[in-house]
Amino acid sequence: MTVVVAWKRRLKQGAEELCFASDSRLSGGGTIDCAQKIFTLKRGDAAIAFAGETAIAYPYILQVINSLEGFRASRTRAMDIIEIRSHVIRMLNQIVDGIDTDIDSEKLPNVRFILGGFSWIEKKFHLWYIQYNKDLKKFHYDKAKSFGHSKECIAFVGDRGSDLRKKFYDEMRQKYGPSFGDLKLDMEPLICLTDFLKSSTDRWSTIGFPPQFAKVYQHMNALYIPLIDDNGIYYCGRKLFEYEHIDEWPLSLNTFERVNPNMENDF
């Protein structure tokens, strides 16, 4: 399964960016800790992440990516992210409707998505849950809720999503007080997720280290951000070989600041 968190980050100079972070574990008969769970869309202004059954989530996401890349209006962002959300939901429902089985439970996709991006029409970020409603018998969306009493949005999904949410809110109350005021989120969700994954040492846990991280910028570019710690550099959940080079400077999981990997660092 999975734990995913997505949130709107405010920079000191006033700009905003949409952040996605997750664990990197797939589990079943065994575990593997290098599975990509966050996907930036090639149009550049959005990303999507999943939690749930991989056998369902991966083909669904690949169909979404291929569809959005195959249509020029989508590929060039002439279609706003809000229109894209509606198309994604229609596609997911088309896939579910095509499942041929006599077992009713097999028609219920155990998967949940977070879709987010920047709307050039409304000039702001949107963040949505997309999930299957067994009563309605279709996928639908819900807006991500505001954080505390601020207007910042944050979303959690996954079988351990509620645990991460509780840990995060407990830490925020302890640090900033019970109401949070108009707190503008920075890297706090990623810091909390990293600590959460480091504490999950059970080899059969459904979540595992390392985290993976991606951003959507207001200039309508989406990027995967490498992460670095004492053991190496991780990209989309996979540890890089020493000879591999990524253009982006990695984000330190010790200081949560960007570092130049080609210079000496105190790691």
C-alpha positions as CSV (number, residue, x, y, z in Angstrom):
1,M,0.0,0.0,0.0
2,T,1.2,3.6,0.4
3,V,1.3,6.9,2.2
4,V,1.1,10.1,0.2
5,V,0.9,13.7,1.2
6,A,0.4,16.7,-1.1
7,W,0.3,20.4,-0.1
8,K,0.6,24.0,-1.3
9,R,3.9,25.5,-0.2
10,R,4.4,29.2,0.3
11,L,7.9,30.6,-0.5
12,K,9.3,33.6,1.4
13,Q,9.1,35.9,-1.7
14,G,5.4,35.1,-2.0
15,A,5.4,32.6,-4.8
16,E,3.6,29.2,-4.4
17,E,4.3,25.7,-5.4
18,L,2.4,22.4,-5.2
19,C,4.4,19.6,-3.5
20,F,3.8,15.8,-3.6
21,A,5.7,13.3,-1.4
22,S,5.2,9.6,-0.7
23,D,6.9,6.4,0.4
24,S,8.5,4.1,-2.2
25,R,7.4,0.6,-1.1
26,L,5.4,-2.0,-2.9
27,S,4.4,-5.0,-0.8
28,G,2.7,-8.4,-1.3
29,G,4.6,-11.6,-1.1
30,G,7.7,-9.5,-0.4
31,T,8.6,-5.8,-0.4
32,I,10.6,-3.5,-2.8
33,D,11.5,0.0,-1.9
34,C,12.0,1.8,-5.2
35,A,8.5,2.0,-6.7
36,Q,7.4,5.3,-8.3
37,K,4.1,6.5,-6.9
38,I,4.1,10.2,-8.0
39,F,3.8,11.0,-11.7
40,T,4.3,14.5,-13.2
41,L,2.2,15.0,-16.2
42,K,4.1,15.9,-19.4
43,R,2.0,19.0,-19.9
44,G,4.0,20.4,-17.0
45,D,1.3,22.0,-14.8
46,A,0.1,19.0,-12.8
47,A,1.0,15.8,-11.1
48,I,-0.9,12.7,-9.9
49,A,-0.1,10.2,-7.1
50,F,-1.8,7.0,-6.1
51,A,-2.4,4.8,-3.1
52,G,-3.9,1.3,-3.2
53,E,-3.6,-1.8,-5.3
54,T,-0.7,-1.4,-7.7
55,A,-2.1,-3.8,-10.2
56,I,-5.0,-1.4,-10.6
57,A,-3.3,1.9,-10.1
58,Y,-0.4,1.6,-12.5
59,P,-2.5,0.7,-15.7
60,Y,-5.0,3.4,-14.7
61,I,-2.3,6.1,-14.4
62,L,-0.6,5.0,-17.6
63,Q,-3.8,5.4,-19.5
64,V,-4.3,8.8,-18.0
65,I,-0.8,9.9,-19.0
66,N,-1.1,8.6,-22.5
67,S,-4.5,10.1,-23.1
68,L,-3.4,13.6,-22.0
69,E,-0.2,13.4,-24.1
70,G,-2.0,12.2,-27.2
71,F,-4.3,15.3,-27.5
72,R,-2.8,18.6,-28.6
73,A,-5.1,20.8,-26.6
74,S,-4.1,18.9,-23.5
75,R,-0.5,18.6,-24.4
76,T,-0.1,22.3,-24.9
77,R,-2.2,23.2,-21.8
78,A,-5.0,24.8,-23.8
79,M,-7.2,22.6,-21.7
80,D,-7.1,23.9,-18.2
81,I,-6.4,21.6,-15.2
82,I,-10.0,21.7,-14.2
83,E,-11.1,20.3,-17.6
84,I,-8.3,17.7,-17.3
85,R,-9.8,16.6,-13.9
86,S,-13.1,15.9,-15.5
87,H,-11.5,14.0,-18.4
88,V,-9.4,11.9,-15.9
89,I,-12.5,10.9,-14.0
90,R,-14.4,9.9,-17.1
91,M,-11.5,7.8,-18.2
92,L,-11.3,6.0,-14.8
93,N,-15.0,5.3,-14.9
94,Q,-14.6,4.0,-18.5
95,I,-11.9,1.5,-17.3
96,V,-14.0,0.4,-14.4
97,D,-17.1,-0.1,-16.5
98,G,-15.0,-2.3,-18.8
99,I,-14.2,-4.8,-16.1
100,D,-15.8,-8.2,-17.0
101,T,-16.3,-10.3,-13.9
102,D,-19.0,-12.2,-12.1
103,I,-17.5,-11.3,-8.7
104,D,-19.0,-8.0,-7.5
105,S,-16.0,-7.2,-5.2
106,E,-13.7,-7.3,-8.2
107,K,-15.6,-4.3,-9.7
108,L,-14.5,-2.2,-6.7
109,P,-11.1,-0.7,-7.4
110,N,-9.2,-0.4,-4.2
111,V,-7.2,2.7,-5.2
112,R,-7.3,6.4,-4.5
113,F,-5.6,9.3,-6.3
114,I,-4.4,12.8,-5.5
115,L,-4.5,15.1,-8.6
116,G,-3.2,18.6,-8.4
117,G,-2.0,21.4,-10.6
118,F,-2.0,25.1,-11.5
119,S,-5.1,26.5,-13.3
120,W,-4.1,29.2,-15.8
121,I,-7.8,30.3,-15.9
122,E,-8.2,30.8,-12.2
123,K,-4.6,31.7,-11.5
124,K,-4.3,29.3,-8.6
125,F,-3.4,25.8,-7.5
126,H,-6.0,23.0,-7.1
127,L,-5.7,19.8,-5.2
128,W,-8.3,17.0,-5.4
129,Y,-8.9,13.5,-4.1
130,I,-10.2,11.1,-6.8
131,Q,-11.7,7.9,-5.4
132,Y,-14.3,5.3,-6.2
133,N,-17.7,5.5,-4.5
134,K,-19.3,2.1,-4.2
135,D,-22.7,3.5,-3.7
136,L,-22.5,5.8,-6.8
137,K,-20.6,3.0,-8.6
138,K,-18.2,5.5,-10.1
139,F,-15.1,7.6,-9.4
140,H,-15.7,11.1,-8.2
141,Y,-13.6,14.0,-6.8
142,D,-13.4,15.9,-3.5
143,K,-11.4,19.1,-2.8
144,A,-8.5,18.8,-0.5
145,K,-9.3,20.4,2.9
146,S,-7.7,23.5,4.3
147,F,-4.9,23.2,6.8
148,G,-5.8,24.5,10.2
149,H,-7.5,27.9,10.0
150,S,-5.4,28.9,7.0
151,K,-6.3,28.8,3.4
152,E,-3.5,26.4,2.6
153,C,-4.6,23.0,1.3
154,I,-3.2,19.6,2.2
155,A,-4.2,16.0,1.3
156,F,-3.3,12.6,2.7
157,V,-4.0,9.2,1.2
158,G,-2.9,5.6,1.8
159,D,-3.4,2.8,4.3
160,R,-1.2,4.8,6.6
161,G,-2.4,8.2,5.5
162,S,-4.5,8.7,8.6
163,D,-1.6,7.9,10.8
164,L,0.6,10.4,9.0
165,R,-2.2,13.0,9.2
166,K,-2.4,12.5,13.0
167,K,1.3,12.7,13.5
168,F,1.5,15.8,11.3
169,Y,-1.3,17.7,13.1
170,D,0.0,16.7,16.5
171,E,3.4,18.1,15.6
172,M,1.9,21.3,14.3
173,R,-0.2,21.9,17.4
174,Q,2.9,21.3,19.6
175,K,5.0,23.7,17.6
176,Y,2.5,26.4,16.7
177,G,-0.4,26.1,19.1
178,P,-3.9,24.6,18.7
179,S,-5.2,26.8,15.9
180,F,-2.1,27.2,13.7
181,G,-3.3,30.7,12.9
182,D,-2.5,31.6,9.3
183,L,0.5,29.3,9.1
184,K,2.0,29.0,5.6
185,L,3.4,25.5,5.0
186,D,6.9,25.0,4.0
187,M,8.6,21.6,4.1
188,E,6.9,20.5,7.3
189,P,4.9,17.7,5.6
190,L,8.0,16.2,4.0
191,I,9.9,16.4,7.2
192,C,7.1,14.6,9.0
193,L,6.8,12.0,6.3
194,T,10.6,11.3,6.4
195,D,10.5,10.8,10.2
196,F,7.5,8.6,9.8
197,L,9.2,6.4,7.2
198,K,12.4,6.1,9.2
199,S,10.4,4.9,12.2
200,S,8.7,2.2,10.1
201,T,11.3,-0.5,10.5
202,D,9.1,-3.6,10.2
203,R,10.3,-5.4,7.1
204,W,6.6,-6.4,6.3
205,S,5.2,-2.9,6.8
206,T,3.2,-1.6,3.9
207,I,5.3,1.6,3.8
208,G,9.0,2.1,3.6
209,F,11.9,4.5,3.2
210,P,13.0,6.4,1.1
211,P,10.5,9.1,0.4
212,Q,10.1,10.5,-3.1
213,F,9.3,14.1,-3.9
214,A,7.9,16.2,-6.8
215,K,6.8,19.8,-7.3
216,V,4.5,21.8,-9.6
217,Y,5.6,25.4,-10.1
218,Q,3.5,28.4,-10.9
219,H,5.6,28.8,-14.1
220,M,3.8,25.6,-15.1
221,N,6.7,23.2,-14.9
222,A,6.6,20.0,-12.9
223,L,9.8,18.4,-11.6
224,Y,10.9,15.4,-9.6
225,I,13.3,16.5,-6.9
226,P,16.2,14.2,-5.9
227,L,16.6,13.5,-2.2
228,I,20.0,12.9,-0.5
229,D,21.0,11.5,2.8
230,D,24.1,9.8,4.3
231,N,23.6,6.7,2.1
232,G,23.2,8.4,-1.3
233,I,20.9,10.1,-3.7
234,Y,17.3,8.9,-4.4
235,Y,15.3,9.8,-7.5
236,C,11.6,8.8,-7.7
237,G,12.3,6.3,-4.8
238,R,15.3,4.6,-6.4
239,K,18.9,5.0,-5.1
240,L,21.2,6.2,-7.9
241,F,24.4,4.6,-8.8
242,E,27.5,6.7,-8.1
243,Y,28.0,7.3,-11.9
244,E,24.5,8.7,-12.4
245,H,24.0,12.4,-12.6
246,I,20.7,14.4,-12.2
247,D,20.5,18.0,-13.4
248,E,18.5,19.1,-10.3
249,W,20.4,19.7,-7.1
250,P,19.0,17.2,-4.5
251,L,17.2,18.2,-1.3
252,S,18.9,17.1,1.9
253,L,16.9,14.8,4.2
254,N,19.0,16.2,7.0
255,T,18.6,19.9,6.5
256,F,15.7,20.0,3.9
257,E,17.6,22.4,1.8
258,R,19.1,22.0,-1.7
259,V,22.7,21.0,-1.8
260,N,25.3,20.7,-4.6
261,P,26.2,17.0,-4.7
262,N,29.5,17.8,-6.4
263,M,30.8,19.7,-3.4
264,E,31.8,18.5,0.1
265,N,28.8,18.4,2.4
266,D,28.4,17.6,6.1
267,F,26.4,14.4,5.6
